[in-house]
Amino acid sequence: MLANGEVDAALAPIIEYQRIPDVAIIPNVCVGSKTAVRSVVLVTRKNNLKKVERVALDESSRTSAALVKILFREFLGFEPEWETSSPDLKEMMAHADAALIIGDPAMTIPADEFHVFDLATLWHEFTGFGFVFAMWMVRNDSVEKVRAIDFVAARGEGLANLDRVIADYSHKLELSRDDVKEYLTENIVFQVDEEMRKGMNLYFELAAKYQLISLAKR
């Protein structure tokens, strides 16, 4: 909808900043992680990613799909086969030996059946940086209109009401209140500091290097 001009602003996967023309990033507010994100993982029965030969990607997760390709190409030093798939772990593992899973299902993978590699953890181990998964973006022709919205204050309001957010969502998920609280307070970060900014810029540079985007813009 953002790309088609149907909305003025949207919370979008960070890779889309490089793919949608004429958009700007709302500064300082993000969805990211400095260590383990828990909700974006690579699942496999292999005990080492270097043994993986075929990876099933949920392409609806565009930032994460590009991140998986960068991790293999740049840091693991080889290229597995890729296939796109609907986000169904059983179906994905029937055709591949690793699968990209995101969202709530990623946080409930049975540990006795699979090895789970957290993508934010891998990124931090290889680069020393945090990872930005999504940010608010605004169309350039709507900047003045959207300027009236205080995104930083909205983030602060949300964080000030975490107990209510947790109460609203924990009963909808297969997660305990403690799990949801830990996820929102320890796994996810909502501010772009210097470490997160450097990680984001490196991600853009590597995405351009491997032709996942055109020349990276800052």
Helices and strands as residue ranges (DSSP letters): E 9-13, H 16-19, E 23-33, E 40-44, G 49-51, E 54-57, H 62-70, I 71-76, E 81-84, H 89-95, E 98-102, G 104-108, E 115-118, H 119-127, E 131-139, G 140-142, H 143-146, H 151-160, H 162-170, H 177-182, I 183-187, E 189-191, H 194-209
